[in-house]
Amino acid sequence: MFDRRLTRTFKPLRPVYVDMDQVLPIGGGERVVAVPAVVRKLGLRLHGTMPAEQKAWHRLTDGRWVAAVHVPVECGDRGWIFVDLVVPAEAISPRECFVDLPSRPTNHWGTTE
C-alpha cells in the first residue's frame, strides 16, 4: 500500500524532458536586460523544455519525490557541458529514446563519467 523506498535508480538512464522554466523560473516573467554581451553570448542556455537523462528518483523527508537528472547544456559557441540537477517531479516528462543527446566529453583522465 505504501512505498517505503527512498531512492530508485535507473540503469540504463531513463530518457526524459526537463521543463527548465519550472526549475529556474525568471522572476515575474521579465527578462534581465542589463547583462553584458559576453555573458549573453557565452553563458549557459537553460530555458524551455530540454532533453535529459534521469539517473534516479529520491524521496524527500516530506514525502515528495525529486528527480536526479543529467542535462546537456549549450554554452554559447563553446559546445556543450553536462549538468547534474535535482528537479521537482512535476518538471520532468517521458522522452522517446530516438532523440539524440550530444556525446558526453571525456574528462582530463580520458574516461567518461
N, CA and C atoms as an extended XYZ file, in Angstrom:
339
Properties=species:S:1:pos:R:3:atomname:S:1:resname:S:1:resid:I:1 pbc="F F F"
N         0.814       -1.192        0.000 N   MET     1
C         0.000        0.000        0.000 CA  MET     1
C         0.860        1.260        0.000 C   MET     1
N         1.900        1.302        0.828 N   PHE     2
C         2.761        2.474        0.884 CA  PHE     2
C         4.131        2.120        0.331 C   PHE     2
N         4.706        3.033       -0.432 N   ASP     3
C         6.039        2.826       -0.997 CA  ASP     3
C         7.066        3.289        0.020 C   ASP     3
N         7.877        2.377        0.531 N   ARG     4
C         8.865        2.705        1.560 CA  ARG     4
C        10.246        3.009        0.988 C   ARG     4
N        10.407        2.873       -0.317 N   ARG     5
C        11.713        3.149       -0.913 CA  ARG     5
C        12.050        4.631       -0.803 C   ARG     5
N        13.329        4.921       -0.663 N   LEU     6
C        13.793        6.306       -0.605 CA  LEU     6
C        14.473        6.726       -1.892 C   LEU     6
N        14.971        5.753       -2.646 N   THR     7
C        15.667        6.027       -3.905 CA  THR     7
C        15.327        4.943       -4.909 C   THR     7
N        15.183        5.352       -6.156 N   ARG     8
C        15.032        4.399       -7.253 CA  ARG     8
C        15.966        4.849       -8.362 C   ARG     8
N        16.947        4.031       -8.701 N   THR     9
C        17.912        4.389       -9.740 CA  THR     9
C        17.532        3.741      -11.068 C   THR     9
N        18.014        4.349      -12.152 N   PHE    10
C        17.753        3.848      -13.497 CA  PHE    10
C        19.067        3.480      -14.170 C   PHE    10
N        19.176        2.218      -14.586 N   LYS    11
C        20.310        1.756      -15.392 CA  LYS    11
C        19.733        0.867      -16.470 C   LYS    11
N        19.760        1.256      -17.728 N   PRO    12
C        20.334        2.494      -18.241 CA  PRO    12
C        19.506        3.702      -17.823 C   PRO    12
N        20.087        4.879      -18.022 N   LEU    13
C        19.404        6.112      -17.649 CA  LEU    13
C        18.097        6.245      -18.425 C   LEU    13
N        17.112        6.842      -17.791 N   ARG    14
C        15.771        6.984      -18.370 CA  ARG    14
C        15.689        8.289      -19.161 C   ARG    14
N        15.304        8.240      -20.451 N   PRO    15
C        15.194        9.471      -21.233 CA  PRO    15
C        13.985       10.300      -20.793 C   PRO    15
N        14.211       11.578      -20.522 N   VAL    16
C        13.150       12.486      -20.084 CA  VAL    16
C        13.355       13.859      -20.721 C   VAL    16
N        12.327       14.684      -20.611 N   TYR    17
C        12.432       16.112      -20.889 CA  TYR    17
C        12.351       16.833      -19.553 C   TYR    17
N        13.084       17.937      -19.420 N   VAL    18
C        13.033       18.766      -18.217 CA  VAL    18
C        12.518       20.140      -18.611 C   VAL    18
N        11.487       20.611      -17.927 N   ASP    19
C        10.959       21.961      -18.141 CA  ASP    19
C        11.797       22.925      -17.310 C   ASP    19
N        12.818       23.504      -17.927 N   MET    20
C        13.742       24.375      -17.207 CA  MET    20
C        13.073       25.661      -16.738 C   MET    20
N        11.979       26.059      -17.365 N   ASP    21
C        11.266       27.254      -16.910 CA  ASP    21
C        10.594       27.009      -15.558 C   ASP    21
N        10.292       25.747      -15.234 N   GLN    22
C         9.788       25.397      -13.899 CA  GLN    22
C        10.928       25.294      -12.899 C   GLN    22
N        12.060       24.766      -13.357 N   VAL    23
C        13.200       24.545      -12.468 CA  VAL    23
C        13.876       25.859      -12.099 C   VAL    23
N        14.095       26.723      -13.085 N   LEU    24
C        14.768       28.015      -12.884 CA  LEU    24
C        13.904       29.136      -13.443 C   LEU    24
N        12.788       29.448      -12.783 N   PRO    25
C        11.906       30.489      -13.323 CA  PRO    25
C        12.557       31.866      -13.255 C   PRO    25
N        12.276       32.662      -14.279 N   ILE    26
C        12.730       34.052      -14.283 CA  ILE    26
C        11.647       34.856      -13.587 C   ILE    26
N        12.029       35.640      -12.588 N   GLY    27
C        11.082       36.379      -11.761 CA  GLY    27
C        10.077       37.200      -12.540 C   GLY    27
N         8.806       36.949      -12.309 N   GLY    28
C         7.732       37.746      -12.882 CA  GLY    28
C         7.630       37.692      -14.393 C   GLY    28
N         8.282       36.731      -15.032 N   GLY    29
C         8.219       36.647      -16.483 CA  GLY    29
C         9.048       37.708      -17.179 C   GLY    29
N         9.805       38.487      -16.421 N   GLU    30
C        10.628       39.535      -17.014 CA  GLU    30
C        12.032       39.011      -17.257 C   GLU    30
N        12.633       39.513      -18.294 N   ARG    31
C        13.987       39.106      -18.633 CA  ARG    31
C        14.956       40.190      -18.214 C   ARG    31
N        16.085       39.799      -17.670 N   VAL    32
C        17.098       40.766      -17.274 CA  VAL    32
C        17.788       41.261      -18.535 C   VAL    32
N        17.744       42.584      -18.761 N   VAL    33
C        18.337       43.141      -19.977 CA  VAL    33
C        19.718       43.722      -19.734 C   VAL    33
N        20.086       43.960      -18.480 N   ALA    34
C        21.379       44.562      -18.168 CA  ALA    34
C        22.457       43.492      -17.995 C   ALA    34
N        22.524       42.580      -18.948 N   VAL    35
C        23.520       41.512      -18.907 CA  VAL    35
C        24.575       41.825      -19.963 C   VAL    35
N        25.856       41.757      -19.599 N   PRO    36
C        26.903       42.039      -20.580 CA  PRO    36
C        26.792       41.128      -21.807 C   PRO    36
N        27.188       41.644      -22.953 N   ALA    37
C        27.096       40.901      -24.212 CA  ALA    37
C        27.858       39.580      -24.151 C   ALA    37
N        29.010       39.563      -23.489 N   VAL    38
C        29.799       38.328      -23.417 CA  VAL    38
C        29.051       37.242      -22.642 C   VAL    38
N        28.294       37.629      -21.625 N   VAL    39
C        27.505       36.655      -20.858 CA  VAL    39
C        26.365       36.127      -21.718 C   VAL    39
N        25.690       37.025      -22.445 N   ARG    40
C        24.611       36.585      -23.335 CA  ARG    40
C        25.145       35.654      -24.414 C   ARG    40
N        26.365       35.914      -24.896 N   LYS    41
C        26.940       35.108      -25.967 CA  LYS    41
C        27.459       33.761      -25.468 C   LYS    41
N        28.120       33.742      -24.315 N   LEU    42
C        28.814       32.540      -23.860 CA  LEU    42
C        28.169       31.832      -22.675 C   LEU    42
N        27.129       32.425      -22.085 N   GLY    43
C        26.508       31.833      -20.900 CA  GLY    43
C        25.728       30.564      -21.210 C   GLY    43
N        25.348       29.864      -20.154 N   LEU    44
C        24.573       28.629      -20.290 CA  LEU    44
C        23.159       28.951      -20.748 C   LEU    44
N        22.638       28.147      -21.638 N   ARG    45
C        21.271       28.320      -22.127 CA  ARG    45
C        20.374       27.305      -21.430 C   ARG    45
N        19.729       27.751      -20.360 N   LEU    46
C        18.871       26.888      -19.539 CA  LEU    46
C        17.447       27.434      -19.567 C   LEU    46
N        16.719       27.112      -20.619 N   HIS    47
C        15.332       27.569      -20.708 CA  HIS    47
C        14.547       26.634      -21.610 C   HIS    47
N        13.240       26.683      -21.449 N   GLY    48
C        12.382       25.834      -22.261 CA  GLY    48
C        12.445       24.378      -21.835 C   GLY    48
N        11.971       23.514      -22.708 N   THR    49
C        11.981       22.081      -22.456 CA  THR    49
C        13.251       21.497      -23.050 C   THR    49
N        14.042       20.823      -22.220 N   MET    50
C        15.340       20.311      -22.643 CA  MET    50
C        15.383       18.794      -22.489 C   MET    50
N        15.974       18.086      -23.474 N   PRO    51
C        16.144       16.646      -23.313 CA  PRO    51
C        17.165       16.359      -22.222 C   PRO    51
N        16.960       15.277      -21.497 N   ALA    52
C        17.863       14.918      -20.400 CA  ALA    52
C        17.783       13.416      -20.172 C   ALA    52
N        18.576       12.951      -19.223 N   GLU    53
C        18.527       11.557      -18.793 CA  GLU    53
C        18.331       11.538      -17.288 C   GLU    53
N        17.343       10.769      -16.846 N   GLN    54
C        17.075       10.672      -15.412 CA  GLN    54
C        17.918        9.564      -14.809 C   GLN    54
N        18.659        9.920      -13.757 N   LYS    55
C        19.514        8.955      -13.067 CA  LYS    55
C        18.779        8.267      -11.930 C   LYS    55
N        17.867        9.001      -11.259 N   ALA    56
C        17.203        8.412      -10.091 CA  ALA    56
C        16.019        9.258       -9.658 C   ALA    56
N        15.173        8.625       -8.833 N   TRP    57
C        14.177        9.323       -8.018 CA  TRP    57
C        14.714        9.322       -6.596 C   TRP    57
N        14.520       10.426       -5.881 N   HIS    58
C        14.887       10.492       -4.464 CA  HIS    58
C        13.684       11.026       -3.700 C   HIS    58
N        13.451       10.450       -2.527 N   ARG    59
C        12.311       10.873       -1.716 CA  ARG    59
C        12.757       11.855       -0.652 C   ARG    59
N        12.023       12.957       -0.534 N   LEU    60
C        12.309       13.977        0.474 CA  LEU    60
C        11.650       13.611        1.800 C   LEU    60
N        12.051       14.279        2.861 N   THR    61
C        11.505       13.988        4.189 CA  THR    61
C        10.016       14.291        4.293 C   THR    61
N         9.487       15.149        3.411 N   ASP    62
C         8.051       15.445        3.445 CA  ASP    62
C         7.244       14.508        2.546 C   ASP    62
N         7.918       13.498        1.955 N   GLY    63
C         7.223       12.512        1.136 CA  GLY    63
C         7.242       12.789       -0.356 C   GLY    63
N         7.602       14.002       -0.761 N   ARG    64
C         7.656       14.316       -2.190 CA  ARG    64
C         8.845       13.615       -2.841 C   ARG    64
N         8.726       13.418       -4.162 N   TRP    65
C         9.811       12.832       -4.946 CA  TRP    65
C        10.467       13.909       -5.800 C   TRP    65
N        11.793       13.828       -5.936 N   VAL    66
C        12.539       14.693       -6.851 CA  VAL    66
C        13.338       13.794       -7.790 C   VAL    66
N        13.633       14.312       -8.960 N   ALA    67
C        14.368       13.548       -9.965 CA  ALA    67
C        15.801       14.050      -10.065 C   ALA    67
N        16.747       13.119      -10.057 N   ALA    68
C        18.148       13.447      -10.341 CA  ALA    68
C        18.325       13.274      -11.844 C   ALA    68
N        18.666       14.366      -12.533 N   VAL    69
C        18.773       14.334      -13.989 CA  VAL    69
C        20.146       14.812      -14.445 C   VAL    69
N        20.488       14.405      -15.635 N   HIS    70
C        21.757       14.703      -16.290 CA  HIS    70
C        21.377       15.452      -17.567 C   HIS    70
N        21.663       16.774      -17.632 N   VAL    71
C        21.184       17.614      -18.724 CA  VAL    71
C        22.356       18.142      -19.552 C   VAL    71
N        22.366       17.901      -20.885 N   PRO    72
C        23.366       18.554      -21.720 CA  PRO    72
C        22.935       20.002      -21.949 C   PRO    72
N        23.844       20.935      -21.692 N   VAL    73
C        23.521       22.358      -21.765 CA  VAL    73
C        24.453       23.031      -22.761 C   VAL    73
N        23.866       23.793      -23.673 N   GLU    74
C        24.657       24.529      -24.654 CA  GLU    74
C        25.319       25.730      -23.985 C   GLU    74
N        26.599       25.921      -24.279 N   CYS    75
C        27.390       27.013      -23.694 CA  CYS    75
C        27.811       27.982      -24.783 C   CYS    75
N        26.906       28.814      -25.219 N   GLY    76
C        27.256       29.773      -26.255 CA  GLY    76
C        27.883       29.079      -27.443 C   GLY    76
N        29.037       29.577      -27.867 N   ASP    77
C        29.714       28.980      -29.021 CA  ASP    77
C        30.791       27.980      -28.604 C   ASP    77
N        30.792       27.558      -27.335 N   ARG    78
C        31.821       26.645      -26.830 CA  ARG    78
C        31.385       25.189      -26.825 C   ARG    78
N        30.221       24.883      -27.316 N   GLY    79
C        29.766       23.495      -27.332 CA  GLY    79
C        28.827       23.192      -26.180 C   GLY    79
N        29.015       22.022      -25.572 N   TRP    80
C        28.101       21.524      -24.553 CA  TRP    80
C        28.840       21.180      -23.275 C   TRP    80
N        28.145       21.341      -22.149 N   ILE    81
C        28.603       20.768      -20.889 CA  ILE    81
C        27.432       19.952      -20.342 C   ILE    81
N        27.710       19.082      -19.418 N   PHE    82
C        26.660       18.266      -18.822 CA  PHE    82
C        26.489       18.673      -17.372 C   PHE    82
N        25.253       18.974      -16.994 N   VAL    83
C        24.935       19.469      -15.662 CA  VAL    83
C        24.045       18.447      -14.960 C   VAL    83
N        24.406       18.104      -13.738 N   ASP    84
C        23.568       17.232      -12.917 CA  ASP    84
C        22.707       18.104      -12.020 C   ASP    84
N        21.396       17.891      -12.071 N   LEU    85
C        20.445       18.692      -11.303 CA  LEU    85
C        19.486       17.783      -10.551 C   LEU    85
N        18.920       18.312       -9.491 N   VAL    86
C        17.799       17.681       -8.798 CA  VAL    86
C        16.610       18.594       -9.038 C   VAL    86
N        15.556       18.046       -9.644 N   VAL    87
C        14.417       18.858      -10.062 CA  VAL    87
C        13.126       18.266       -9.508 C   VAL    87
N        12.083       19.098       -9.345 N   PRO    88
C        10.804       18.567       -8.869 CA  PRO    88
C        10.211       17.574       -9.873 C   PRO    88
N         9.466       16.617       -9.375 N   ALA    89
C         8.857       15.595      -10.231 CA  ALA    89
C         7.993       16.218      -11.319 C   ALA    89
N         7.341       17.341      -11.020 N   GLU    90
C         6.453       17.992      -11.980 CA  GLU    90
C         7.204       18.576      -13.171 C   GLU    90
N         8.516       18.736      -13.059 N   ALA    91
C         9.304       19.378      -14.115 CA  ALA    91
C         9.798       18.393      -15.170 C   ALA    91
N         9.545       17.081      -14.994 N   ILE    92
C        10.022       16.125      -16.000 CA  ILE    92
C         8.859       15.393      -16.646 C   ILE    92
N         9.107       14.947      -17.881 N   SER    93
C         8.138       14.135      -18.612 CA  SER    93
C         8.909       13.117      -19.451 C   SER    93
N         8.278       11.994      -19.815 N   PRO    94
C         8.972       10.958      -20.586 CA  PRO    94
C         9.409       11.471      -21.959 C   PRO    94
N        10.494       10.899      -22.461 N   ARG    95
C        11.033       11.256      -23.779 CA  ARG    95
C        11.290        9.972      -24.549 C   ARG    95
N        11.003        9.996      -25.850 N   GLU    96
C        11.320        8.851      -26.706 CA  GLU    96
C        12.828        8.719      -26.825 C   GLU    96
N        13.322        7.516      -26.881 N   CYS    97
C        14.767        7.260      -26.920 CA  CYS    97
C        15.437        7.751      -28.191 C   CYS    97
N        14.682        7.977      -29.273 N   PHE    98
C        15.319        8.328      -30.536 CA  PHE    98
C        15.821        9.771      -30.582 C   PHE    98
N        15.489       10.594      -29.593 N   VAL    99
C        16.007       11.961      -29.541 CA  VAL    99
C        17.432       11.891      -29.014 C   VAL    99
N        18.401       12.190      -29.876 N   ASP   100
C        19.806       12.054      -29.501 CA  ASP   100
C        20.275       13.214      -28.639 C   ASP   100
N        21.134       12.890      -27.685 N   LEU   101
C        21.815       13.895      -26.878 CA  LEU   101
C        23.231       14.039      -27.413 C   LEU   101
N        23.879       15.178      -27.161 N   PRO   102
C        25.276       15.307      -27.575 CA  PRO   102
C        26.122       14.240      -26.894 C   PRO   102
N        27.241       13.898      -27.504 N   SER   103
C        28.155       12.935      -26.894 CA  SER   103
C        28.770       13.540      -25.649 C   SER   103
N        28.868       12.728      -24.618 N   ARG   104
C        29.479       13.215      -23.376 CA  ARG   104
C        30.991       13.267      -23.568 C   ARG   104
N        31.592       14.436      -23.316 N   PRO   105
C        33.042       14.536      -23.481 CA  PRO   105
C        33.766       13.739      -22.400 C   PRO   105
N        35.013       13.416      -22.654 N   THR   106
C        35.802       12.723      -21.648 CA  THR   106
C        36.399       13.742      -20.693 C   THR   106
N        36.689       13.300      -19.473 N   ASN   107
C        37.340       14.199      -18.522 CA  ASN   107
C        38.846       14.188      -18.787 C   ASN   107
N        39.614       14.901      -17.985 N   HIS   108
C        41.047       15.007      -18.267 CA  HIS   108
C        41.810       13.711      -17.998 C   HIS   108
N        41.160       12.686      -17.456 N   TRP   109
C        41.795       11.375      -17.300 CA  TRP   109
C        41.473       10.466      -18.478 C   TRP   109
N        40.642       10.955      -19.394 N   GLY   110
C        40.333       10.169      -20.579 CA  GLY   110
C        39.188        9.193      -20.418 C   GLY   110
N        38.423        9.307      -19.329 N   THR   111
C        37.279        8.422      -19.130 CA  THR   111
C        36.011        9.247      -19.034 C   THR   111
N        34.900        8.628      -19.340 N   THR   112
C        33.628        9.321      -19.178 CA  THR   112
C        33.078        9.028      -17.805 C   THR   112
N        32.236        9.923      -17.335 N   GLU   113
C        31.625        9.733      -16.013 CA  GLU   113
C        30.211        9.261      -16.170 C   GLU   113
